[in-house]
């Protein structure tokens, strides 16, 4: 098979496609003959109406010929309607072929551009191909009708009209290949600029933090300059396209008028001269205009799109290739593509985790987790660092952490400090820039480690189906109803389960509140076999009592190690250990130890614990003109004009809420 990326491959495939549909082409040509007849009558009928009718003093004959021209218009309209149906029969199979190719590549190669191919590029190819068929067919049959008409009126007219028309077509044909190259250069430059901006915009904070503004600006400037040069080159070649249109379509009109005395002196009638002008102005010029603009612009665009859609599958990556993840989950340009890291077990399925077409066993592997390595810690992090980009400031910087089996850890810190990033690293959804992570002795990421943990994010996933199906989502074996009811009672789902009508009741995810969806997800995790449970603000939509019940259920679950991204001080107090993430002020210990030894921890929770700071930091009076209180006090929460020292301006910190800068009234 020829390379679809080469022009020859595209053109060869196009010819084979057309040969396979020769019957459609014959039908298309047959109906287009009616358009040829309409074009012929456009000049011939007015010429006869003048010469044999109105100029000869016989208006009836003149009106009769005009009537014939009108009938030709009606017949041509009928042909145009049939032509559209034939074009659809030619174009729609192409769309089906391209869709099949894009879907096949997307499934087999996990092509990230498959969605764009389906939603945009296939439709561009379909519409452009249809437009090219219409303008090319129209020009050919219109030109045939006009040439036959000119020859019928007087062969001398061909001597005036045909040379500039042929010269214009020749100039246009000569510019097609260079114009296509310039069009492709422009599209490639535009795509490169869009891709560059797509990488820069999500990482503006990291760019600023790394002091890379000048470098990024220079790179973006180069993309802009490249696109500008491509646009100028395309515009220069477009001038020749305009010149070919003027030469082939406008010059014949000028020549007919300038040569009128010469033509009349050699027997060309007045009607024939008017008919020739009608052919040029009403038929040839519009058809040539459509051909030049349609084939010149859309044709090159079609070639570019088809090269992307029908390209051959990429060669398999060399063994050992790595995938470098950029922010947003995109693969960094210029890096070798290897096998992505296993996604592991998470409460929020990815696109491959559609509950409607796969069993839990297909998604999560063995139902029973692999046995932990003897005497290995439940979680062991060694000098773990992670940054969203090579020049970005690390979100996690050389973090060491060791949790024994059965430990209960609360992770706290200001918003955006990296708490969710840490849970994603532990779960294997992100790979550390440096360092290593082991889960019960198994390296992360790995299939064994993925089977040993369950991650519950803030936005819980509930699918359509029965409540029992939702709760058993992470189990390959059927969950006995007694075990299911016991888990629901332990986590706090029992009232909702009863209200819905029992385990076999149907669940409408949209009808559940955010807190109810979190209870379903928490019970689902409770029923899983994973010994490590990661709660990434998974109880943020629950009231403090429901949150405490759920956390205590996991803490008391046999063999469970619990890591909670805490958003209330009560979660930190319940945990055996607390990890404070705050850049250089990161600290680890019990709640009481951190309150005693960590100023950053006291700053975070001092407003609720009532513990004074170690050194004198008197709060400004509430009536101060600045309206800022250095440390949130018990009476401050109801005053929206105040902020805590570490929060954004004009946001009040909610009592018993550890999230940095949460607006008042956020918690239920």
Secondary structure, DSSP 4 states (H G I P E B T S, - for coil): ---TTSHHHHHHHHHHHHHTTHHHHHHHHHHHHHHHHHHHHHHHHHHHIIIIIITTT-HHHHHHHHHHHHHHHHHHHHHHHHHHHHHHHHHHHHHHHHHHHHHHHHHHH--TTHHHIIIIIHHHHHHHHHHHHHHHHHHHHHHHHHHHHHHHH-HHHHHHHHHHHHHHHHHHHHHHHHHHHHHHHHHHHHHHHHHHHHHHHTTHHHHHHHT-HHHHHHHHHHHHHHHHHHHHHHHHHHHHHHHHHIIIIIHHHHHHHHTHHHHHHTT--HHHHHHHHHIIIIIIHHHHHHHHHIIIIIHHHHHHHHHHHSPPPPPPPPTT----BPTTSPBPTTSPP-PPPP---BSS--TT--TTT--HHHHH--SSPPPPPTT--SEEEEEEEE-SSTTSPPSEEEEEEEE-TT-EEEEE-STTSSHHHHHHHHHTSS--SEEEEEETTEESSSHHHHTTEEEE-SS----SEEHHHHHTTT-SSPPPHHHHHHHHHHHT-HHHHHHHTSTTSEE-GGGS-HHHHHHHHHHHHHHS--SEEEEESTTTTS-HHHHHHHHHHHHHSTT-EEEEE--SHHHHHHSSEEEE--GGG-EEE-HHHHHHH-HHHHHHHHHHH-PPPSS--PPPPTT-TT---SS--TT-TT-TT---TTS-TT-PPPTT--STTPPTT---
